[in-house]
């Protein structure tokens, strides 16, 4: 379902009555609560304060505080909106950089039609799509609870590498996948009959850097946010002013004010100030599931379509079909887990568990050969499999096999640094079949 909020600024009636994307649903309980506060203020005023001569004049309080609350509320909304616009610009920059990585990879190799060249372009496109989808998962963590390494666009091997090297650090996950993308780009000399010119290569790397810069800017704004003292002061004064308003209306000579007019006045004052604060809260996290949040899922799907179109233009329907299948599986996983709240294990199915295509990821072996991260993940996966097989044996052999496998796992860290220099490029990994 499309959750975008659309409206025509010239249609006054629809703007006044539209509920989709409106703040009415959130602010209405505060308005009703403050109307009840009017009756409480009237009862206390008539039966206690006036009877015992304890009336307190709040007129000066109202006039002085109204200036402060107006300034703080408007400033709060302005700052939140400025951050919202910057987030939107950074997301657009990430999408533009992702497109350009694939577009220029195709443009620079348009005269290359060998199977290796096609595989290289396919690898660049797939890893770019995975990188973009992983960033979306990382940015939506606050609302979905899904760790970046559990992005549906990643394979099991990529998840294992992220788990071992980044853990639950969502921000760093994109940097690891970026390194894989740069490794794929750097393998152009092994796939192309004529290696890319240095300027072309630097151009591709510049778009990768542009992507990472935009991604880093988003996390910088999210980590910085609005200073807590400003948020605390604004919210304290807003609630103090709004809920003290009924007591101001029943102060002194205004004790017999008309109930209907006072309720209308309190209702709309509450709607104005509480509503502005709620709008600011909604804009503080533009990557959630609220109706006014940025629809970044639709944005990355458009980028996927542009990348597929570009690959189809140069390499035909076969490779484009693989990317379409990849995109459809990722979208299917998104829809099946959109309403789920992930726990500590953050379990979700990956692309290769949903019937992906082996040719799509066959070129990843060139990355695995060059990446010690993949080799370590492969070795530790093998050790874990040995442990599982040992646990299936009889009770006598369980402890022997499990102990031997776990001993290998413990000693692997110390031996890997010594053995890494002796590993050849023909070293293979246990990549999962897609």
Rosetta blueprint (number, residue, H / E / L):
1 X L
2 X L
3 X L
4 X L
5 X L
6 X L
7 X L
8 X L
9 X L
10 X L
11 X L
12 X H
13 X H
14 X H
15 X H
16 X H
17 X H
18 X L
19 X L
20 X L
21 X L
22 X L
23 X L
24 X H
25 X H
26 X H
27 X H
28 X H
29 X H
30 X H
31 X H
32 X H
33 X H
34 X H
35 X H
36 X H
37 X H
38 X H
39 X H
40 X H
41 X H
42 X H
43 X H
44 X H
45 X H
46 X H
47 X H
48 X H
49 X H
50 X L
51 X L
52 X L
53 X L
54 X L
55 X L
56 X L
57 X L
58 X L
59 X H
60 X H
61 X H
62 X H
63 X H
64 X H
65 X H
66 X H
67 X H
68 X H
69 X H
70 X H
71 X H
72 X H
73 X H
74 X H
75 X H
76 X H
77 X H
78 X H
79 X H
80 X H
81 X H
82 X H
83 X H
84 X H
85 X H
86 X H
87 X H
88 X H
89 X H
90 X H
91 X H
92 X H
93 X H
94 X H
95 X H
96 X H
97 X H
98 X H
99 X H
100 X H
101 X H
102 X H
103 X H
104 X H
105 X H
106 X H
107 X H
108 X H
109 X L
110 X L
111 X L
112 X L
113 X L
114 X L
115 X H
116 X H
117 X H
118 X H
119 X H
120 X H
121 X H
122 X H
123 X H
124 X H
125 X H
126 X H
127 X H
128 X H
129 X H
130 X H
131 X H
132 X H
133 X H
134 X H
135 X H
136 X H
137 X H
138 X H
139 X H
140 X L
141 X H
142 X H
143 X H
144 X H
145 X L
146 X L
147 X L
148 X H
149 X H
150 X H
151 X L
152 X L
153 X L
154 X L
155 X L
156 X H
157 X H
158 X H
159 X H
160 X H
161 X H
162 X H
163 X H
164 X H
165 X H
166 X L
167 X L
168 X L
169 X L
170 X H
171 X H
172 X H
173 X H
174 X H
175 X H
176 X H
177 X H
178 X H
179 X H
180 X H
181 X H
182 X H
183 X H
184 X H
185 X H
186 X H
187 X L
188 X H
189 X H
190 X H
191 X H
192 X L
193 X L
194 X L
195 X L
196 X L
197 X L
198 X H
199 X H
200 X H
201 X H
202 X H
203 X H
204 X H
205 X H
206 X H
207 X H
208 X H
209 X H
210 X H
211 X H
212 X H
213 X H
214 X H
215 X H
216 X H
217 X H
218 X H
219 X H
220 X H
221 X H
222 X H
223 X H
224 X H
225 X L
226 X L
227 X L
228 X H
229 X H
230 X H
231 X H
232 X H
233 X H
234 X H
235 X H
236 X H
237 X H
238 X H
239 X H
240 X H
241 X H
242 X H
243 X H
244 X H
245 X H
246 X H
247 X H
248 X H
249 X H
250 X L
251 X L
252 X H
253 X H
254 X H
255 X L
256 X L
257 X L
258 X L
259 X H
260 X H
261 X H
262 X H
263 X H
264 X H
265 X H
266 X H
267 X H
268 X H
269 X H
270 X H
271 X H
272 X H
273 X H
274 X H
275 X H
276 X H
277 X H
278 X H
279 X H
280 X H
281 X H
282 X H
283 X H
284 X H
285 X L
286 X L
287 X L
288 X L
289 X L
290 X L
291 X L
292 X L
293 X L
294 X L
295 X L
296 X H
297 X H
298 X H
299 X H
300 X H
301 X H
302 X H
303 X H
304 X H
305 X H
306 X H
307 X H
308 X H
309 X H
310 X H
311 X H
312 X H
313 X H
314 X H
315 X H
316 X L
317 X H
318 X H
319 X H
320 X H
321 X H
322 X H
323 X H
324 X H
325 X H
326 X H
327 X H
328 X H
329 X H
330 X H
331 X H
332 X H
333 X H
334 X H
335 X H
336 X H
337 X H
338 X L
339 X L
340 X L
341 X L
342 X L
343 X L
344 X L
345 X L
346 X L
347 X L
348 X L
349 X L
350 X L
351 X H
352 X H
353 X H
354 X H
355 X L
356 X L
357 X L
358 X H
359 X H
360 X H
361 X H
362 X H
363 X H
364 X H
365 X H
366 X H
367 X H
368 X H
369 X H
370 X H
371 X L
372 X H
373 X H
374 X H
375 X H
376 X H
377 X H
378 X H
379 X H
380 X H
381 X H
382 X H
383 X H
384 X H
385 X H
386 X H
387 X H
388 X H
389 X H
390 X H
391 X H
392 X L
393 X L
394 X L
395 X H
396 X H
397 X H
398 X H
399 X H
400 X H
401 X H
402 X H
403 X H
404 X H
405 X H
406 X H
407 X H
408 X H
409 X H
410 X H
411 X H
412 X H
413 X H
414 X H
415 X H
416 X H
417 X H
418 X H
419 X H
420 X H
421 X H
422 X H
423 X L
424 X L
425 X L
426 X L
427 X L
428 X L
429 X L
430 X L
431 X L
432 X L
433 X L
434 X L
